[in-house]
Amino acid sequence: MLRKSAGKVPFIIITLTNNSAGGQPVSMENLKMIRQIADRYGKIVVFDSARFAENAYFIKAREEKYKDVPIRTIVLEMFSYADAMTMSSKKDAIVNIGGFIGMRNDELFRQCCVFNIMFEGYITYGGLAGRDMNAIAQGLYEGTDFDYLDTRIKQVEYLGNRLMEFGIPIQQPIGGHAIFVDAKRFLPGLKKKNSRHKPLPYSLP
Ligand SMILES: Cc1ncc(COP(=O)(O)O)c(C=O)c1O
C-alpha cells in the first residue's frame, strides 16, 4: 500500500520543533527512522529548521544518551539525516529578518535556482543585505548556546506553570517557544467564527 502511494509523495518535510503541537521536539530516533524510510522509498528529507536549536535543546534535556552532548554536536547529527533545509532566521537565529535554504545535491540546487526566477528572480538579486547576513551568522552561533536556550525555554515553562496554577487550560507538555491556551475551554463564550481549521487530532488534558 505504502509502496503504491510512494510515487505521489515528492519529499518528506519535518518541522523542528512541531509548531502545531505547541513546539514539541522531534526525537533523534524519529529523525533517524524518517531517514531510513526516505532511503527505502528514494525520497528526499527536508527540515523546516526555524526552531532547530530548541529541538536540539529538548533532545539534550529529554534523551538520556544526549545529556552530556553539546548542543552544536546534536545539531550536526540532526542535520546529518536531512538532504535539504529551510530556515526562517527570525526564530532560532534571533534576527529581525531573513532566512535561507540549504541542500546537498548540486542538481537540486540548479533546479531550485531556475524555479526561483518565477517567484523571486535570479539568486544573485539582492534580497538580504550583507549586514543582515552577518547578523544571521552571529545569531546562529548565539542561538545554539546552551545557557541562552536553557534560560529562554525555562521562561516559557515558568509562564506555562504559572498559568496552570491559575487554572488556565494550556497544551501540555509545555513546548519551547510558546504557550498554547485552549481558547475553547478558557473562553467558552467565544464563538469559533469562520474557522477553516479542523479540530485537533488529539485532546487536551
Ligand atoms: C516552523 C516555521 N517555519 C517557517 C515559518 C515561516 O517563516 P517566515 O515568516 O520567515 O517565512 C514559520 C513562521 O512562523 C514557522 O513557524
The ligand as a MOL file (V3000), in Angstrom:
LIG
                    3D

  0  0  0     0  0            999 V3000
M  V30 BEGIN CTAB
M  V30 COUNTS 16 16 0 0 0
M  V30 BEGIN ATOM
M  V30 1 C 8.1310 26.4740 11.7650 0
M  V30 2 C 8.0490 27.6520 10.8270 0
M  V30 3 N 8.5710 27.5640 9.6020 0
M  V30 4 C 8.5160 28.6070 8.7200 0
M  V30 5 C 7.9090 29.7900 9.0690 0
M  V30 6 C 7.8670 30.9050 8.0470 0
M  V30 7 O 8.6740 31.9470 8.4270 0
M  V30 8 P 8.8070 33.3050 7.5970 0
M  V30 9 O 7.7280 34.1900 8.0970 0
M  V30 10 O 10.1700 33.8410 7.9750 0
M  V30 11 O 8.6830 32.9820 6.1450 0
M  V30 12 C 7.3440 29.9190 10.3400 0
M  V30 13 C 6.6910 31.1840 10.7290 0
M  V30 14 O 6.1950 31.3960 11.7820 0
M  V30 15 C 7.4230 28.8310 11.2460 0
M  V30 16 O 6.9050 28.9220 12.4760 0
M  V30 END ATOM
M  V30 BEGIN BOND
M  V30 1 1 1 2
M  V30 2 1 2 3
M  V30 3 2 2 15
M  V30 4 2 3 4
M  V30 5 1 4 5
M  V30 6 1 5 6
M  V30 7 2 5 12
M  V30 8 1 6 7
M  V30 9 1 7 8
M  V30 10 2 8 9
M  V30 11 1 8 10
M  V30 12 1 8 11
M  V30 13 1 12 13
M  V30 14 1 12 15
M  V30 15 2 13 14
M  V30 16 1 15 16
M  V30 END BOND
M  V30 END CTAB
M  END
